[in-house]
């Protein structure tokens, strides 16, 4: 065993101890229904759909149907699901109920997803529960159980009916973005051609979310949208899953002045692991040295972003929101026509210059159950245990407690 591998293995052992003793939270995880565990039967379903010309949304829908149908009756599948989560060492995951799609269907899509989550949580027989308060997270960790938080990555389900904010809160939603890449009635997304910031309706929505105790999430919003939200929010805000724009130059990232403002307001930013968003323009030479394709990143790339965030924001305001590690990505080969899958207008909005490619991977974090490797990579780079404990969950929980209760 070479020195590098030995150091990583030693770091993994320390990471396991930290995960066992402390609360670990992924502030934006892959979908715990259709981007989680992948059994051999599910792989065959996905491959069959793809061979017939199927797209990512079709594959995700089929995998979700299989999981929800069989998790109630198949003890082996249920055990595999729990084991996938246990290997990660993560206490809580922030699950997205709605991200993108035609605005007129947004509310119905959100209600459908809440129904699917209720079905899954019931099938898991108490191993995973919905968390709406910090105390519930602490209780689950003490009992060696897991929790899920609900978020919306787009405010279109609210529409012009702010009463729905109360309804969503009552159903467990504790964070929401105003936009997902594209312009909404509330504000500008990060991939739009012009940056007009938030609308007056968006400002009113931020105030409503402050009032009920729901976290405002800046992820996928434009730079001016982020600045406007920071100016009008009376509560700390989060950016649950972003890269540092100073490193990657990617539109999905936020510049340093916005990161500082988030911290100054007592908020939180989670670093993601999506290769296309964290890679610097010249790529990752460490991945290239391993013989990986140009679209691959390494755990060191991820830690570069973590360290930048800590330098800019301080160690009390940074965490991890992976948004990656989806097993079906690595089980299949993709081309650009398979990603969107919707006829007509593309509501997701990725452009050629955004380099989004499911074939790209982060070495050491190919599937989400390898989450503990993220902690080990930070330790191996010399980040102290005290700081790592904050980064893997303590900081998010602090803001969650302050805003949501």
C-alpha positions as CSV (number, residue, x, y, z in Angstrom):
1,X,0.0,0.0,0.0
2,X,1.4,3.4,-1.0
3,X,1.6,6.3,1.4
4,X,-1.3,8.2,-0.2
5,X,-3.7,5.2,0.2
6,X,-2.6,4.5,3.8
7,X,-3.2,8.2,4.8
8,X,-6.7,8.0,3.2
9,X,-7.5,4.8,5.0
10,X,-6.4,6.3,8.3
11,X,-8.6,9.3,7.6
12,X,-11.6,7.1,6.8
13,X,-11.3,5.4,10.2
14,X,-11.4,8.8,11.9
15,X,-14.3,9.9,9.7
16,X,-16.3,6.9,10.7
17,X,-15.8,7.8,14.3
18,X,-16.9,11.4,13.7
19,X,-20.0,10.2,11.8
20,X,-20.9,7.8,14.6
21,X,-20.6,10.5,17.3
22,X,-21.9,13.6,15.6
23,X,-24.9,14.6,13.5
24,X,-24.2,14.5,9.7
25,X,-26.4,16.4,7.3
26,X,-26.5,16.6,3.5
27,X,-28.1,19.9,2.8
28,X,-29.2,18.8,-0.7
29,X,-29.0,15.1,-1.3
30,X,-30.0,13.1,-4.4
31,X,-33.7,12.0,-4.4
32,X,-34.1,9.4,-1.8
33,X,-36.7,7.7,-4.0
34,X,-35.3,7.4,-7.5
35,X,-31.6,8.4,-7.1
36,X,-30.7,6.2,-4.1
37,X,-30.2,2.4,-3.9
38,X,-29.9,0.6,-7.2
39,X,-30.6,-3.2,-7.1
40,X,-29.7,-5.5,-10.0
41,X,-33.3,-5.7,-11.0
42,X,-33.5,-1.9,-11.2
43,X,-30.3,-1.8,-13.3
44,X,-31.9,-4.1,-15.8
45,X,-35.1,-2.0,-15.9
46,X,-33.0,1.2,-16.5
47,X,-30.9,-0.5,-19.2
48,X,-34.0,-1.8,-21.0
49,X,-35.6,1.7,-21.0
50,X,-32.4,3.3,-22.3
51,X,-32.0,0.7,-25.0
52,X,-35.6,1.6,-26.2
53,X,-34.6,5.2,-26.5
54,X,-35.8,6.2,-23.0
55,X,-34.7,9.3,-21.2
56,X,-33.5,10.1,-17.7
57,X,-37.0,11.2,-16.4
58,X,-38.4,7.9,-17.8
59,X,-35.7,5.9,-16.0
60,X,-36.2,7.8,-12.7
61,X,-39.9,7.2,-12.9
62,X,-39.6,3.5,-13.5
63,X,-37.0,3.1,-10.7
64,X,-39.3,5.0,-8.3
65,X,-42.2,2.8,-9.2
66,X,-40.2,-0.3,-8.6
67,X,-38.9,0.8,-5.2
68,X,-42.2,2.0,-3.9
69,X,-44.0,-1.2,-5.1
70,X,-41.5,-3.6,-3.6
71,X,-40.1,-1.8,-0.6
72,X,-43.3,-2.6,1.4
73,X,-43.2,-6.3,0.7
74,X,-39.5,-7.1,-0.1
75,X,-37.5,-7.3,3.1
76,X,-34.3,-7.8,1.1
77,X,-34.8,-4.6,-0.9
78,X,-35.7,-2.7,2.3
79,X,-32.6,-3.9,4.0
80,X,-30.5,-2.9,0.9
81,X,-32.0,0.6,1.1
82,X,-31.2,1.0,4.7
83,X,-27.7,-0.4,4.3
84,X,-27.1,2.1,1.5
85,X,-27.9,4.9,3.9
86,X,-26.0,3.4,6.8
87,X,-22.8,3.1,4.7
88,X,-22.9,6.8,4.2
89,X,-22.9,7.6,7.9
90,X,-25.3,10.5,7.2
91,X,-28.0,11.3,9.7
92,X,-30.3,13.6,7.6
93,X,-30.9,14.4,4.0
94,X,-32.6,17.4,2.4
95,X,-34.9,15.9,-0.2
96,X,-36.3,17.9,-3.1
97,X,-40.1,17.6,-3.7
98,X,-40.1,19.8,-6.8
99,X,-37.4,21.3,-9.0
100,X,-38.5,22.1,-12.6
101,X,-41.3,21.7,-15.1
102,X,-44.2,23.5,-16.6
103,X,-45.4,26.0,-13.9
104,X,-49.1,25.0,-14.3
105,X,-48.3,21.5,-13.2
106,X,-46.0,22.4,-10.3
107,X,-48.5,22.2,-7.4
108,X,-49.8,18.8,-8.6
109,X,-46.2,17.5,-9.0
110,X,-45.3,18.5,-5.5
111,X,-48.4,16.9,-4.0
112,X,-47.6,13.7,-5.9
113,X,-44.0,13.7,-4.5
114,X,-45.2,14.2,-1.0
115,X,-47.5,11.2,-1.4
116,X,-44.6,9.1,-2.7
117,X,-42.5,10.1,0.3
118,X,-45.2,9.2,2.7
119,X,-45.5,5.8,1.1
120,X,-41.7,5.2,1.3
121,X,-41.4,6.4,4.9
122,X,-44.2,4.0,5.8
123,X,-42.5,1.1,4.1
124,X,-39.2,1.8,6.0
125,X,-41.0,1.1,9.3
126,X,-39.6,3.9,11.4
127,X,-36.0,3.6,10.2
128,X,-36.4,7.0,8.5
129,X,-38.7,9.8,9.5
130,X,-39.6,13.4,8.5
131,X,-37.8,16.1,10.5
132,X,-39.2,19.5,10.9
133,X,-37.3,20.6,14.0
134,X,-33.7,20.4,15.2
135,X,-34.8,18.4,18.2
136,X,-36.2,15.6,16.0
137,X,-32.8,15.4,14.2
138,X,-31.0,15.1,17.5
139,X,-33.5,12.4,18.7
140,X,-33.0,10.4,15.5
141,X,-29.2,10.5,15.8
142,X,-29.4,9.3,19.4
143,X,-31.6,6.4,18.3
144,X,-29.3,5.6,15.4
145,X,-32.1,6.4,12.9
146,X,-32.2,8.7,9.9
147,X,-34.3,11.7,9.0
148,X,-35.3,13.5,5.8
149,X,-36.0,17.2,5.4
150,X,-38.4,18.5,2.6
151,X,-37.4,21.3,0.2
152,X,-38.6,22.9,-3.0
153,X,-35.9,24.0,-5.5
154,X,-38.5,26.2,-7.2
155,X,-41.3,28.4,-5.8
156,X,-43.6,27.8,-8.8
157,X,-45.8,25.4,-6.8
158,X,-46.8,28.5,-4.6
159,X,-47.9,30.4,-7.7
160,X,-49.9,33.5,-6.6
161,X,-51.4,31.8,-3.6
162,X,-49.2,32.6,-0.5
163,X,-51.6,30.4,1.6
164,X,-49.8,27.5,0.0
165,X,-46.6,28.5,1.9
166,X,-48.5,27.7,5.1
167,X,-49.8,24.5,3.5
168,X,-46.4,23.4,2.5
169,X,-45.0,24.3,5.9
170,X,-47.7,22.2,7.5
171,X,-46.7,19.3,5.3
172,X,-43.1,19.5,6.4
173,X,-41.3,21.8,3.9
174,X,-38.6,23.8,5.6
175,X,-36.6,25.4,2.7
176,X,-37.4,26.7,-0.7
177,X,-35.6,28.4,-3.6
178,X,-37.3,31.1,-5.6
179,X,-35.9,29.8,-8.9
180,X,-34.4,26.8,-10.6
181,X,-32.0,27.9,-13.3
182,X,-34.6,29.9,-15.2
183,X,-36.7,32.9,-14.6
184,X,-39.8,32.5,-12.5
185,X,-42.4,35.1,-11.4
186,X,-40.4,35.5,-8.3
187,X,-36.9,36.1,-9.6
188,X,-34.1,35.4,-12.0
189,X,-32.4,32.0,-12.4
190,X,-28.6,31.6,-12.8
191,X,-28.9,30.5,-16.5
192,X,-31.0,33.3,-17.8
193,X,-29.6,35.8,-20.4
194,X,-30.4,38.8,-18.2
195,X,-30.1,39.3,-14.5
196,X,-33.0,41.4,-13.1
197,X,-32.9,40.0,-9.6
198,X,-36.1,39.3,-7.7
199,X,-39.5,40.8,-8.4
200,X,-41.7,42.6,-6.0
201,X,-43.7,39.3,-5.7
202,X,-40.4,37.6,-4.9
203,X,-39.7,40.1,-2.2
204,X,-43.2,39.4,-0.7
205,X,-42.5,35.7,-0.8
206,X,-39.2,36.1,1.0
207,X,-41.1,38.0,3.7
208,X,-43.8,35.3,3.9
209,X,-41.1,32.6,4.3
210,X,-39.4,34.6,7.0
211,X,-42.8,34.9,8.8
212,X,-43.6,31.1,8.8
213,X,-40.0,30.0,9.6
214,X,-39.0,28.5,6.2
215,X,-35.4,28.8,5.0
216,X,-34.8,30.8,1.8
217,X,-32.4,29.0,-0.4
218,X,-30.2,30.9,-2.9
219,X,-29.1,27.9,-5.0
220,X,-29.8,28.0,-8.7
221,X,-30.6,31.7,-8.5
222,X,-28.7,34.5,-10.3
223,X,-26.2,36.7,-8.5
224,X,-28.5,39.7,-8.3
225,X,-31.4,37.4,-7.1
226,X,-29.1,36.3,-4.3
227,X,-28.1,39.9,-3.4
228,X,-31.7,41.0,-3.5
229,X,-32.8,38.2,-1.2
230,X,-30.0,39.0,1.2
231,X,-31.1,42.6,1.3
232,X,-34.7,41.9,2.1
233,X,-34.6,38.8,4.3
234,X,-35.0,39.3,8.0
235,X,-33.7,35.8,8.7
236,X,-30.4,34.0,7.8
237,X,-30.5,32.4,4.4
238,X,-28.9,29.3,2.9
239,X,-27.3,28.3,-0.4
240,X,-27.8,24.5,0.1
241,X,-25.7,23.3,-2.8
242,X,-23.3,25.5,-4.7
243,X,-19.7,25.7,-5.9
244,X,-17.3,28.6,-5.5
245,X,-17.5,30.7,-8.7
246,X,-14.0,32.0,-7.9
247,X,-12.7,28.4,-8.6
248,X,-14.9,27.0,-11.3
249,X,-16.3,30.1,-12.9
250,X,-19.6,28.3,-13.3
251,X,-22.9,30.1,-13.4
252,X,-24.2,27.7,-10.7
253,X,-21.7,29.2,-8.2
254,X,-21.9,32.4,-6.3
255,X,-19.2,35.1,-6.1
256,X,-17.2,35.8,-2.9
257,X,-19.1,39.0,-2.0
258,X,-22.4,37.0,-1.9
259,X,-20.8,34.2,0.2
260,X,-19.5,36.9,2.7
261,X,-23.0,38.4,2.9
262,X,-24.6,35.0,3.6
263,X,-22.1,34.6,6.5
264,X,-22.6,38.1,7.7
265,X,-26.3,37.4,8.0
266,X,-25.7,34.3,10.0
267,X,-26.5,31.9,7.1
268,X,-25.0,28.8,5.6
269,X,-23.6,27.5,2.2
270,X,-23.2,23.9,1.3
271,X,-20.6,22.8,-1.2
272,X,-21.8,20.4,-3.9
273,X,-19.9,17.6,-5.6
274,X,-21.3,17.8,-9.2
275,X,-18.2,17.4,-11.4
276,X,-19.3,19.9,-14.1
277,X,-19.8,22.6,-11.5
278,X,-16.7,22.2,-9.3
279,X,-14.1,21.6,-12.0
280,X,-11.9,24.6,-12.8
281,X,-11.8,25.7,-16.5
282,X,-8.6,23.7,-17.1
283,X,-10.0,20.6,-15.6
284,X,-8.6,18.6,-12.7
285,X,-5.0,17.5,-13.3
286,X,-5.3,15.0,-10.4
287,X,-8.1,13.2,-12.2
288,X,-6.1,13.4,-15.4
289,X,-3.1,11.8,-13.7
290,X,-5.3,8.9,-12.8
291,X,-6.3,8.5,-16.5
292,X,-9.8,9.7,-16.0
293,X,-11.8,11.5,-18.7
294,X,-11.8,15.3,-18.9
295,X,-15.2,15.6,-17.1
296,X,-14.0,13.8,-14.0
297,X,-13.1,15.5,-10.7
298,X,-11.4,14.3,-7.5
299,X,-12.2,14.6,-3.9
300,X,-9.4,17.2,-3.7
301,X,-11.4,19.4,-6.1
302,X,-14.2,19.2,-3.7
303,X,-11.9,20.1,-0.8
304,X,-10.5,23.1,-2.7
305,X,-14.1,24.5,-2.7
306,X,-14.6,23.7,1.0
307,X,-11.4,25.5,1.9
308,X,-12.3,28.5,-0.3
309,X,-15.7,28.7,1.4
310,X,-14.1,28.5,4.8
311,X,-11.6,31.2,4.0
312,X,-14.3,33.5,2.7
313,X,-17.2,32.8,5.1
314,X,-15.6,31.4,8.2
315,X,-15.8,27.8,9.5
316,X,-19.2,28.4,11.2
317,X,-21.1,28.9,7.9
318,X,-20.1,26.1,5.6
319,X,-21.3,22.6,5.0
320,X,-21.9,20.0,2.3
321,X,-24.9,19.6,-0.1
322,X,-23.7,16.9,-2.5
323,X,-26.5,16.9,-5.1
324,X,-24.6,13.9,-6.6
325,X,-23.6,10.3,-6.2
326,X,-26.6,8.9,-8.2
327,X,-26.0,5.1,-8.8
328,X,-27.9,5.0,-12.1
329,X,-25.5,7.6,-13.6
330,X,-22.6,5.2,-13.2
331,X,-24.6,2.1,-14.2
332,X,-25.5,3.5,-17.6
333,X,-23.8,5.4,-20.5
334,X,-25.5,8.7,-21.4
335,X,-25.7,11.1,-24.3
336,X,-27.1,14.6,-24.3
337,X,-30.5,13.6,-25.7
338,X,-31.2,11.3,-22.7
339,X,-30.9,14.0,-20.0
340,X,-33.9,16.3,-20.4
341,X,-36.5,14.0,-21.8
342,X,-39.3,16.6,-22.1
343,X,-40.9,17.5,-25.4
344,X,-41.1,21.2,-26.1
345,X,-39.5,23.8,-23.9
346,X,-36.6,22.6,-21.7
347,X,-37.6,23.6,-18.1
348,X,-34.3,22.4,-16.7
349,X,-32.3,24.8,-18.8
350,X,-28.8,23.3,-19.0
351,X,-26.9,24.8,-21.9
352,X,-23.9,23.5,-23.8
353,X,-21.5,25.8,-21.9
354,X,-22.7,24.4,-18.6
355,X,-21.1,21.0,-19.4
356,X,-23.6,19.0,-17.5
357,X,-22.8,15.4,-18.2
358,X,-24.0,12.3,-16.2
359,X,-21.0,10.4,-17.5
360,X,-18.7,12.7,-15.4
361,X,-17.9,11.5,-11.9
362,X,-16.1,12.6,-8.8
363,X,-13.4,10.0,-8.0
364,X,-14.1,8.5,-4.6
365,X,-17.7,9.7,-4.6
366,X,-19.3,7.9,-7.5
367,X,-22.4,6.8,-5.4
368,X,-23.9,8.6,-2.5
369,X,-23.2,5.8,0.0
370,X,-19.5,6.8,-0.3
371,X,-20.3,10.1,1.6
372,X,-17.9,9.2,4.4
373,X,-15.0,9.7,1.9
374,X,-15.9,13.4,1.7
375,X,-15.2,13.7,5.5
376,X,-12.0,11.7,5.1
377,X,-10.8,13.9,2.3
378,X,-11.2,17.0,4.4
379,X,-9.3,15.4,7.3
380,X,-6.5,14.2,5.0
381,X,-6.1,17.8,3.8
382,X,-5.5,18.9,7.3
383,X,-8.8,20.4,8.3
384,X,-9.2,20.0,12.0
385,X,-11.7,17.6,13.6
386,X,-13.4,20.5,15.3
387,X,-14.0,22.2,12.0
388,X,-15.0,19.1,10.2
389,X,-17.7,18.4,12.8
390,X,-19.2,21.8,12.0
391,X,-18.9,21.2,8.2
392,X,-20.5,17.8,8.1
393,X,-23.7,18.9,9.9
394,X,-23.3,21.2,12.9
395,X,-23.5,24.4,10.9
396,X,-26.6,23.5,8.9
397,X,-28.3,22.3,12.1
398,X,-27.6,25.7,13.8
399,X,-29.2,27.7,11.0
400,X,-32.1,25.2,10.8
401,X,-32.7,25.5,14.5
402,X,-32.6,29.3,14.4
403,X,-35.0,29.7,11.5
404,X,-37.2,26.7,11.6
405,X,-37.3,25.9,15.3
